[in-house]
């Protein structure tokens, strides 16, 4: 089967670029001929608070993409369409994650469908975490030409069907790259090191975790590693750390973590905390699970679909610092980390890569 994927890919950085690499690798390993069309640029500088959109890691997750698209330049949309039409795919998969890209996605989908191509949209977030009134109309414009979708959580599927109830939506868990798995056997997680990992934005709830730490440290000595590039003001969080008097127990690493350093970081931790105020799914959770690292997460969106409460981690109400503190105290005091890590090591979990690829194959053959 010939398949085209339209989405961000190396040398662009980030979770969706990693996903495109993973998907390209899985589909080509199944014998499919896969074309990847990526972006020359993503966001205008005004809308991108990060240091760089490019991945400078030594471990290059390269899907061999052609960088054509610019969301602000419709001429590149036509160039993308022409490249895909020349390839002649049995199906086209468009990656979706933010309404900013709705004009591009909507126009591309219309061009593909009018040319007789089967078009599928894979949603990493149906709606953005910080929502605006315009998001609904933008989403309808982007999605209306397409009948088939993939989401990575049931909650995202419900959001999509709440807007377009007649669509066909498959739910397939977000794949996790084996390149982010430590080579050695996972540690027993007997220590007291907490990890918060990923880009820091308001909805990630880092302030909730910091407030919880103050209570935890009154009963249990532990340490917190905050590793990720801050899209919010890092000074705001540093001031909160000082106000709470927990500076000796918190290490902030304000940088984008290169791919090759990820496994060792997850190897050092004893629990990953995801204190998100809202969520659809989390690639970070997948990295933790593939490394046998238990998770304490807020009960929001797709996180409760990933974490088995009391088995592979613990759940708490989003935004509730006291509840999170109680979960952490219980986790460390009872030695739950060792038990949950053992549960993860013995779990026979089907590869999520297979399920996403299965959904695409099913669509291409339908």
C-alpha positions in Angstrom: 0.0 0.0 0.0 1.2 3.5 -0.7 0.6 5.9 2.2 1.2 9.7 2.6 1.7 11.3 6.0 1.4 15.1 6.2 2.8 16.5 9.5 5.8 17.9 11.3 8.9 15.7 11.1 12.7 15.9 11.7 14.5 18.3 11.7 11.6 19.8 13.5 11.5 18.8 17.1 8.7 17.7 19.5 6.3 14.9 20.2 4.4 15.0 16.9 7.6 14.9 14.9 8.7 11.9 17.0 5.3 10.3 16.3 5.6 10.7 12.6 9.0 9.0 12.8 7.5 6.1 14.7 4.6 5.8 12.4 6.8 5.9 9.3 9.1 3.2 10.8 6.2 0.9 11.7 4.4 1.3 8.3 7.5 0.8 6.3 8.4 -2.3 8.3 5.1 -3.7 7.2 6.1 -3.3 3.6 4.2 -0.1 2.8 5.6 2.6 0.6 5.4 5.8 2.8 5.8 9.4 1.8 6.2 12.1 4.5 5.5 15.7 3.8 6.6 18.1 6.6 6.8 21.8 7.3 9.5 24.3 6.4 8.3 26.3 9.4 5.5 25.9 12.0 4.6 29.0 14.0 5.4 32.7 13.4 7.9 33.9 16.0 5.2 35.9 17.7 3.3 32.7 18.6 6.3 30.5 19.5 7.9 31.1 22.9 10.5 28.3 22.6 14.2 28.6 21.9 14.1 26.8 18.6 11.8 24.6 16.5 14.7 22.4 15.3 16.0 19.2 16.9 19.7 19.3 17.5 19.9 15.9 19.2 22.6 13.5 18.3 20.0 10.8 18.1 18.2 11.8 14.9 14.6 10.5 14.5 14.6 11.1 10.8 11.6 9.9 8.7 13.1 11.2 5.4 10.5 13.9 5.1 10.2 16.5 2.4 9.9 19.9 4.0 7.4 21.8 1.9 4.6 23.4 4.0 4.4 26.9 5.6 1.1 27.5 7.3 1.2 31.1 6.3 1.9 30.5 2.6 -0.9 28.9 0.5 1.5 28.4 -2.4 3.2 25.7 -0.3 -0.1 24.0 0.3 -0.5 23.6 -3.5 3.0 22.3 -3.7 2.2 19.8 -1.0 -0.9 18.7 -2.8 1.0 18.3 -6.1 3.7 16.2 -4.4 1.2 13.9 -2.8 -0.9 13.6 -6.0 2.3 12.6 -7.9 3.1 10.0 -5.3 -0.4 8.5 -5.9 -1.2 7.2 -2.3 -4.0 4.8 -1.4 -4.6 7.0 1.6 -3.4 10.3 3.1 -3.0 10.8 6.9 -2.9 14.4 8.1 -1.6 15.2 11.6 -3.8 17.6 13.6 -3.0 19.3 16.9 -3.9 23.0 16.9 -6.6 25.2 15.3 -3.9 27.6 14.1 -3.4 25.0 11.3 -7.1 24.8 10.4 -6.9 26.9 7.1 -4.0 24.7 5.9 -5.5 21.4 7.0 -9.0 22.3 5.7 -7.8 23.4 2.3 -5.4 20.4 1.9 -8.2 18.0 2.9 -10.6 19.5 0.3 -7.9 19.2 -2.4 -7.2 15.6 -1.6 -10.9 14.6 -1.4 -11.8 16.4 -4.6 -8.9 14.6 -6.3 -10.4 11.3 -5.3 -7.8 10.6 -2.5 -8.9 8.9 0.7 -8.1 11.3 3.6 -7.8 10.5 7.3 -7.0 13.0 10.1 -5.1 11.8 13.1 -5.8 14.0 16.1 -3.3 14.6 18.9 -5.6 17.1 20.5 -9.0 17.7 19.0 -9.3 21.0 20.8 -6.4 23.0 22.3 -5.8 23.1 26.1 -6.2 26.9 26.2 -9.5 27.3 24.3 -11.0 30.3 22.4 -14.4 30.9 20.9 -12.9 30.7 17.4 -11.7 27.2 17.9 -15.0 25.5 17.1 -15.5 27.2 13.7 -11.8 26.6 12.8 -12.1 22.9 13.7 -15.3 22.5 11.6 -13.6 24.1 8.6 -10.6 21.8 8.9 -12.6 18.6 9.6 -15.7 18.9 7.5 -14.2 17.4 4.3 -13.1 14.3 6.1 -15.2 11.3 7.3 -12.5 9.2 9.2 -10.4 10.1 12.2 -8.0 8.6 14.7 -7.8 10.0 18.3 -5.5 8.8 21.0 -8.1 8.8 23.8 -11.8 8.2 24.3 -12.2 11.6 25.8 -10.9 13.2 22.5 -13.2 10.9 20.5 -16.1 12.3 22.6 -15.0 15.9 21.9 -14.8 15.3 18.2 -18.2 13.5 18.0 -19.7 16.3 20.1 -18.9 18.7 17.2 -19.3 16.3 14.2 -21.5 13.4 15.4 -21.6 11.6 12.1 -17.9 10.9 11.7 -16.1 7.6 12.0 -13.5 7.8 14.8 -11.0 5.0 15.8 -9.3 5.3 19.2 -5.7 4.1 19.2 -3.3 4.8 22.1 -0.4 7.1 21.3 2.7 5.1 20.3 5.9 5.2 22.4 9.3 5.2 20.8 11.5 2.3 21.8 14.4 4.8 21.3 13.3 6.4 24.6 13.5 3.1 26.5 16.6 2.5 28.6 18.6 -0.5 27.3 19.1 -2.1 30.8 16.4 -3.6 33.0 14.3 -0.8 34.7 15.3 -0.1 38.3 13.1 -1.1 41.2 12.0 2.5 42.0 12.8 2.2 45.7 14.0 5.8 46.0 12.3 9.2 46.4 13.0 11.2 43.2 10.0 12.8 41.5 10.1 13.7 37.8 8.2 16.4 36.0 9.1 16.3 32.3 8.2 18.2 29.2 7.4 21.7 28.0 6.1 23.9 30.8 2.8 25.6 30.1 0.0 26.7 32.5 -2.2 23.7 31.8 0.6 21.3 32.8 0.0 22.3 36.5 3.6 22.5 37.6 2.5 25.1 40.3 0.1 22.4 41.7 3.0 20.0 42.1 5.3 22.6 43.7 2.6 23.5 46.3 2.1 19.8 46.9 5.9 19.4 47.5 5.7 21.8 50.4 3.3 19.5 52.2 5.1 16.3 51.2 8.4 17.5 52.6 6.8 18.1 56.0 6.4 14.3 56.2 8.7 12.6 53.7 12.1 13.7 52.4 12.2 13.6 48.6 13.5 15.4 45.6 11.9 16.9 42.4 13.5 17.2 39.0 11.7 19.6 36.7 13.1 19.0 33.2 11.8 20.9 30.2 11.7 24.1 28.3 9.6 26.8 29.9 7.0 28.4 27.7 5.8 30.3 30.8 8.1 32.6 32.8 10.6 30.4 34.6 11.0 33.2 37.1 7.4 32.8 38.2 8.0 29.2 39.2 11.4 30.0 40.8 9.7 32.6 43.0 7.1 30.1 44.0 9.8 27.6 45.0 11.5 30.3 47.1 8.1 31.3 48.7 7.4 27.7 49.7 11.0 27.2 51.0 11.6 24.0 49.0 14.6 25.2 46.9 16.9 22.6 48.4 14.7 19.8 47.1 13.8 21.1 43.6 16.1 21.2 40.6 14.9 23.0 37.5 16.4 22.2 34.2 15.1 24.8 31.8 16.0 23.3 28.4 14.7 21.1 25.7 16.0 17.6 26.5 17.9 16.0 23.6 16.5 12.6 22.5 19.6 10.6 23.6 19.3 11.9 27.2 15.7 10.9 27.8 16.2 7.3 28.8 18.8 8.1 31.5 16.5 10.8 32.9 13.6 8.4 33.3 16.0 5.8 34.7 16.9 8.2 37.6 13.4 8.9 38.7 11.2 6.9 41.1 7.8 8.3 40.0 6.6 10.6 37.2 4.0 13.2 38.2 1.6 14.6 35.6 -0.4 17.3 37.4 -2.2 18.5 34.3 -5.2 20.7 34.7 -6.5 19.4 31.3 -5.2 16.7 29.0 -6.2 14.6 26.0 -3.2 12.1 26.1 0.4 12.3 27.0 3.5 11.1 25.2 5.4 11.6 28.4 3.2 9.0 30.1 4.1 6.5 27.4 7.8 7.1 27.9 7.4 6.4 31.6 5.4 3.2 31.1 7.9 1.8 28.5 10.6 2.5 31.1 8.7 0.8 34.0 8.3 4.1 35.8 5.0 4.5 37.8 2.9 7.6 37.3 0.9 9.9 39.6 -1.5 11.8 37.4 -4.5 14.0 37.6 -7.8 12.4 36.7 -8.4 14.3 33.5 -8.8 13.5 29.8 -6.9 10.5 28.6 -4.6 10.2 31.5 -7.1 8.1 33.5 -7.1 5.7 30.5 -3.3 5.3 30.6 -2.8 5.0 34.4 -4.3 2.0 36.2 -5.1 3.5 39.6 -3.4 1.5 42.3 -1.6 -0.8 39.8 0.7 1.2 37.6 0.2 4.5 39.3 -2.2 6.8 41.3 -4.8 9.3 40.2 -6.0 12.5 41.9 -8.4 15.4 41.1 -6.9 18.0 38.8 -5.7 21.2 40.5 -5.9 19.7 44.0 -2.4 20.2 45.5 -3.5 18.6 48.9 -4.7 15.4 47.1 -1.5 15.2 45.1 0.5 15.6 48.3 -1.4 12.8 50.0 -0.8 10.5 47.0 2.9 11.2 47.0 3.2 10.7 50.8 1.3 7.4 50.5 3.4 6.3 47.5 6.7 6.9 49.3 5.6 5.8 52.8 4.1 2.5 51.6 6.9 1.5 49.2 4.3 1.5 46.4 6.9 2.3 43.8 8.6 -1.0 44.0 5.3 -2.9 43.6 4.0 -0.7 40.8 7.3 -1.0 38.9 7.1 -4.7 39.3 3.6 -4.6 37.9 4.9 -2.6 34.9 7.7 -5.1 34.3 5.4 -8.0 34.3 2.7 -6.4 32.2 2.2 -7.8 28.7 1.2 -4.6 27.0 0.5 -4.7 23.2 2.6 -2.2 21.2 0.6 1.0 20.7 2.5 1.5 17.4 0.7 -1.6 16.1 -2.7 -0.3 16.9 -2.3 3.1 15.2 -0.8 1.4 12.1 -3.7 -1.1 12.2 -6.2 1.7 12.1 -4.4 3.3 9.1 -4.2 0.0 7.2 -7.9 -0.7 7.9 -8.8 2.8 6.5 -6.5 2.4 3.4 -8.1 -1.0 2.6 -11.7 0.0 3.3 
